[in-house]
Structure formats: structure tokens, C-alpha cells
Amino acid sequence: MKIKVDIVTGFLGSGKTKLINNKLKNEVSERDIIVIIQCEKGQTDIDSIIESKRLFVENAYKQNTLDKEYIKHVIEKYNPTKIIIEANGMKKIDSLLEIFDYLSISRKCFINEIVHTIDASTFDVFIKNMGGILVNQISNSDFIILNNTAGFHGEKLKNIESTLKRINKSAKISNGISILAKPKVLNNEILILAAILVFAIAYLVYSVIGLDITHNFYSWLERFRVVFLSILIQAFPFILFGVFVSAIIQVNASSEKITNIFPKNTALQFIVALFAGLFFPVCDCAIVPVGARLVKKGVPLPAAVTFMLAAPIMNPIVIASTLYAFPNQPSIAIYRVCLGIAVAFFVGVVFIFAPENDVTLFSNLDEITCDCGFCSEDFNNKKGILGNVDAIFRHAGAEFFQIGKFIIIGSLLSSIMQTLIPKELFANLGGGTIISLLIMMLFAFILSVCSTSDAFIARTFVNQFPIGAIMGFLVLGPMLDIKNLLMLLGNFKKRFVIKLVIVILLISFSILIVFATLF
């Protein structure tokens, strides 16, 4: 049986040793042989009441080394059933995790869980001054434990939890070590049982009832395959090119450089905000954090909002993909750009006459530039040209897989709707200008497809909806969809987000309904 390895991370004084003591009391049996590897000297010692168990403590910080040879030595010396590593809070854990990728180590043990402990009272200071290290530890964690939260009000604690979710969306966050528990996961056994159940029902329908569904099913499956693959094949080259451009900007263009392009004059600010997307081609999947950083750096809110809404449509890659998706209708790309500029401009104007103050969350998160973990200033491998290229490729890879799942899901839903739902139903639903526009705006919000590839999905609806409704999909989608809404809530205060969403919906619908009526 392989050895379970638990890794506990966190800055000094955050409660790592206390958590380890708790794990020893509640998760370890008398038959276990436990080795604690401490990589730093903490303020708390391993409890003496646990000495009756077969427990051994290795002080790795005395040798100032922890590598694969050290782990091999520990395994050979103690033959443990469990290893708990108290990581050095002042270091990233990448090198520690790499140890368990070696075949000589991975065949003997595996990482069971990574837990990060946080002292809530010092979180703001550490995230501001040591954000690169902290983000690295948090983003690699399965569990995050918040300690010393007794004096915190609900809103402040909620802001910390939202910050943590922004860095690591999948981690389980607990307020105190006493409620640490495994997250509920849809395990493989349940999936296998569900597949067997579906197969049994299909077999029952086919064999017992005698209903021949194979012909219709295979016919539908063939149509679905053609539509699904055609959307993906056309979209992925633009996504790939888009993530590389985004990676180059993310790695080489700091937020200060982007902020400095906005002049002091209000009118010029709007002009720059509307057309900056041509020179900083950021797609809608990444524009919200950029917009939040602009506000934090002092760019006026109306200009930042205008840039945040216009940039994904003014992106040259988006324009090119729209032209490619509608090769015989270049006017659609022109309409999309003009309507996008109009909506972004009027939404920005609203915030001139109805200003908002202090709209962003996490004003101390300027050091967090990217969730991929490769863009921080202390990225170890970023040295010279080769390091820069390495960071670009790593960032592009991380962003490609992050964005790719959205286009796959969007293509899947679009293909199902096209092949499974009768076209007559679309014709009936989209018979009126208002109804058809509302349906396509709803599709844009639900499908949440990246703006660099949404034109390929929009094209598949051309035969079911008028051009005015199609523009609703192409214009609203880059500005507001499910993933954008979640990112807005993770970067801005809820009151501002609600106001922004309402303003976007009202202005975009007003402009689009006029366009749909005329065209």
C-alpha cells in the first residue's frame, strides 16, 4: 500500500502545527506509523500526548534541504504509513510537489491532500507584500483553513473568502480546523453505476419493449458529430492565436503600462477606452480582472467600464473570427463593432451621471496578476529571452485549457439544440422581433462562449433567427454572460455589479431592438 502524504502550507504563525496536532488526534490510528517533516521551526510543538503513537519528527530545516533523496531516506528509515510535511511558509511549493513526480518516489507514496492555513488578522498584509508566494500556496491547495476570525465582521470575512475563491475556485474553505472535511465529490464509482443504469434502460427499451431506436439514434449522432466538430475545428485556431496574444500582453505589459494610455481629458478617455481593444486584444474571458486593475490604478470608473465592455468586441482576433465565420456577410462584423461601441459608450456615460465610489473588492490584490501562477515578478524561470518565452507558453497553455472548456461546452449545447430541437420550434419562438432578440440574448448569457469564437456558434443560428437577434448574441455575449458575471462578483462589490448588469441589459436591449426593427 502506498504511503499517504499530507502537505500543510502557510506563513509562520498561521496555525500549521496546530492543524497537524489536530490531524494526529483525529485522523491517525494506533497502527499507523507517522513521520512529521518540519521545514521550519514553528511557534508550537507537536503535542506530547500523541507520543504513545508511533510518531517520528524529522527537522528538515536543520539540514536546510528537502529533496527526493531526503524523502527516500525517511521512507527507508521509518517505513511509515503516513507522512505529514509542514512546508516552509516563505517558499513556493512547486519544488516540493516536483519531488513526488519522480518515479522512485511516486511508486512508493502519493500526495493525499494539501492544506493551507491562514491567519485572518494578517492576511491583508501578506497578500499585499508577499502575494506571489501566497498565491502559489493557495492555488495548489485542496483545503484552506481560516484561523483567528473571531473579531471579524461578516463582510470582511466574506471578502477574504471571495479572494481565496478567486485564486482557487475548487478548494474547500473552512473557518477553523474543527470543521475540516473532505468536499463532496462525484466519484468514479457513482459515474460507473450511472453509466450501467443508462445502458440497462437502453437495453430494456430495445430488447424487451421492442422499440427500435438505433436507426434514429445513429442518424442523430452523425448529424451531431458533424455540427459539433465543425464548430470546434473552426474555432480552436482563433482561440489558440488569441491565448498567445493574451499571454504575450500578460507577461510583458504591466497594468501600469495599460493604465498610462488613458489621458486626463474625459472625452479622450472614452475614445481610448473604446478603441484600446485594437491594441490590447484581451478577450471577455480575461477582461474583468483587467478592468478592476484599471480602477484600482486610478482610471476613472466610466472609462474603465467602457474599456471593459468594448475591448472584447474591438479585439482584432474577434473581428477576424467574425469575418471568417460569416465569409459572405462582412457587414455582420461591421454591425457587431458599431453596436458594441454604442452599448459600451452609453453604459460608460451612465456612470458619469450616476457615479459610484469604492466599487472594487480586494484593493490589496494588485500583486496578483494572473491565476496561472507564471506571471508574478518572482517567477523562478523568467530569466532573459528564454525565460520570457517559457512564461508565455506556460501562460498560454494554462489559459487555453481554461478557455477551451467554455468553447467545448458552448459547442456541445449549440450542437444539441441544432440537431435535437426541431427547427419549426425555433421558428415559432423567434417569430417576433422582441422574442427572438430576447432568446438570443439569453443564449449568449447561458452559453458563455469566449468572444474569440462565439461567431462560429452564432452562425449556426442564422437559419432560425433574424440578423437582429443574431446581433444580440454577438454583442451581449462578450459583455455579460455567466462566467463574466461570476468574475464581476469576484472583483467588484455586489451593489455595483447589480447596477452594471441592469444598465448593460437595458441599454443593449434598447439599441439592439432599434437595430433589429430596422434590419
Secondary structure, 3 states (H helix, E strand, C coil): CCEEEEEEECCCCCCHHHHHHHHHHHHCCCCCEEEEEECCCCCCCCCHHHCCCEEEEEEHHHHCCCCHHHHHHHHHHHCCCEEEEECCCCCCCHHHHHHCCCHHHHCCEEEEEEEEEEEHHHHHHHHHHCHHHHHHHHHCCCEEEEECCCCCCHHHHHHHHHHHHHHCCCCEEEECHHHCCCCCCCCHHHHHHHHHHHHHHHHHHHHHHCCCCHHHHHHHHHHHHHHHHHHHHHHHHHHHHHHHHHHHHHHHCCHHHHHCCCCCCHHHHHHHHHHHHHCCCCCCCCHHHHHHHHHHCCCCHHHHHHHHHHHHHHCHHHHHHHHHHCCCCHHHHHHHHHHHHHHHHHHHHHHHHCCCCCCECCCCCCCCCCCCCCCCCCCCCCCHHHHHHHHHHHHHHHHHHHHHHHHHHHHHHHHHHHHHCCHHHHHHHCCCHHHHHHHHHHHHHHHCCCCCCHHHHHHCCCCCCCHHHHHHHHHHHHHCCHHHHHHHHHHECHHHHHHHHHHHHHHHHHHHHHHHHHC
